[in-house]
Amino acid sequence: MDGRHGVCCCSVAQNLTPRRAQHMYSMAANPCQEFQYSTYKAKKLVLFIEAGYSLTCTQPAAMVQPIFKFLFCMRHGRIPPSECQGWHCNAQHPLLPGHRRNCTQECGEEDAIRTLNTLQTNASYLEQVKRERGDPQAQLEAMTGFLERSGLKVRDLDQLNIIHVTGTKGKGSACAFTERVLRNYGLKTGFYSSPHLVQVRERIRINGQPISKELFSKYFWQVYNRLEETKDSSHVAMPAYFRFLTIMAFHVFLQEKVDLAVLEVGIGGAYDCTNIVRKPVVCGISALGIDHTSILGDTIEKIAWQKGGIFKPGVPAFTVPQPDRPLTVLRERAQKISCPLYLCPDLDAFEEEEKPLQLGLAGDHQRSNAALALQLSHTWLGQNGYLDITEPKGPCPDSELLAKRPPPVAPAFKLDKAMVQGLQETVWLGRNQVLHHGPVTWYIDGAHTTTSIQACVRWFHQAALNEKKTADGSEVRVLLFNATGDRDTAALLKLLLPCQFDYAVFCPNFTEVSTVGNADQQNFNVTLENVLTRCLQNQSHWNRLMEAKVGQDPWLSAASETEGVGGWLKQVPLHGPPLFAPPSARPLNTNSLVFPCVSHALQWITQGRDPHFQPPAPRGQHPHPVASSGAVLLKEAATVRVLVTGSLHLVGAVLKLLDQSLSQ
C-alpha cells in the first residue's frame, strides 16, 4: 500500500462510489478497516485509490493481507505474489512505473516498514489470538514455531547472553541504564525494547543506536521471505507485528555478533513472546502496578504472577522493592522453580558521603531503576568472567522456616568508573525529558499508569521550580494528554489537577490527521473516529473534574476522595514550597480543547513561538471553535510550560515534530 496514494477504502462494488470512498478515507485512520470488518455477499470488489483508479478482484474476499501485498507491488512496479492471483489493476494509472521487479528483491526500508504494518491486521492471526486466549501456553508454542520457520532454534538464543527484564513501570529505563553501563566495559550490546517513539528501528539497537535503515531492510526481508517460503495451510502464515520484530531482533543480534542482549518484555512476562528464551544470564523486575488488566488480570497479585513468569531455574533474578502481596507472589514463583531471587538495595547504599550518584534520567523514581540496573550489570559481568564476584547467598529454598520470609537483600558493592559513568550517560528519550525552545518549555514523559503519573507530577513540579523565573512572571501552563487501551483516564487526569493547568489539550497520537505518509506511526488497529471519541471523553472527564474543583481546596479534598492523590503526596518528601500554588494564587481557567492530531495541537499551543517547531502547510483547516481566546494568553505569556504525558505514542508523535533529527 502506498503512503502518499493509499487505499481510500473498500466495500461491495455496488455500494461504493468514488465520492463516498474519498469521504471515508478522510475519516478513517485505517483505510482498509472497512474491508476487514465487513461481511461480503458479492464476489466482485472494487478499491478506489486516492489518485482515482480502481482495483478489481474476481475472487471471493478471503484475506486482507493479499490485498495489501497486491497494492504494495502495484505501487512499486513489482510482480505480485501467487496468492494475489485474481486481482487486476488498470495499467494506465500514472503511479505505476513502466518496469517491474521481483517483490522479494531490491526492497528498501520504507518497503519493509509498510509490509511490517500489514501484520497488524492479519485477520487469521486475530482469529488465532481468540482461540489461544484460553490457552496462553499455545502462544509460546506458536512463537517457537515461527522462530524455527525463520531458521533459528530456541537453543540458538543461549548464545546471546541475555538479560531479561519485565515490570509495569521503569523496565525500559532499567534496561537503558543496564545497556549503557555494560557498553562502558567495551562490550558490543544489543537492546530490544518497545514501543518505538518515532521510528520502528529504535526497537532494535546495537551499541545504544537504532540499527541502520540498511540493516533493518536486510534483516526484515531475510526473515519475512523465510517465513513466506515455509508457510503451510495448518499454521498462520506470518507472526503478528511484535512477534515478528522479536524474531527479527534475535536474527540481528546473532548475525551481528553482539556480546550480550538486553531484552525488554513486551507485556506481562509468562506468555510474552520474548519468554521463549531458555536460559538468560540474569532476570530483573522493575516496579509493579496495575496496567493491561484485560490481558494480565485485574489485581496486583495476578499481574505479579505474570511478571514472575520470566524466572528460570538456577538463573539469578532481582526485583526492586515491591508491596507485600505482589512480592509474596514473586517469592513463591521463584521458590517453586529454584530461582534465586534477591531484593535490590536502595541506590543510597552505593553512594559515598557527599558524592551522590548522578543519573542521566531525571526524577527520583529513576533511582530504583538505576539500582536494578547495577545489580543486573554486576551479575552479568560476574557470570561472564569480567568481574571476580561471588553470587549473593540467600536462604535455602527447601527450608519451611524461611519460606515465608521476603527475598534476601543483595549486598551493595563498590562501583567502578564504568558503572558510575554509565548511569550518568544514560539517555532514554520521552522519559522525564525537558526541551527548552525559546519561551516554550516542554516537559515530556510517557507516564500512563497511576503510579507513573504520580511520579510525573512530582518530577514536573521539581523541574519547574528549578527553571529561571522571568522578569514579569507571566506564565501559562498547558497539559497535552492522551491515553490508550483500557486505562482509567478519569483517574489519571485527577492526579494531574494539582498542576494548575490553564489549558488542557487532548488529541490522538497521530502527527497528522492522515498517517498514510508516515509508515512508522501507522496503526491499523484503530480508526480516527474511535480515537477522537476517546479524546472527547477525556475532555469531558477533565471538565467535570474542573467543575467539581471550583471553590475547593485540593490539598484537603483530594486526600479524602481518593487514596491515589492523598497517598502520593506523602511518598516522597518535597523540600521547598508546596507542590503547586493553590487556586487562590492564580486565576482558574477551565478551557479544554480537542484537536484531530498532534500537529494541530502543537500549532495552537506554540502560536509560532517555538523556533524548533515547523508546522506543515495548512490544508483547509477550519478555525477551532474555542481556540482564539486562549491564543492571546499564549502569545503574550513570558513563559509557556507544556506537560506532555499519558502515552508513549503521544510522546513519540510530539518528539517527531519538535526534533527533526529523530526522523533521520
Disulfide bonds with the S-S distance in Angstrom:
none
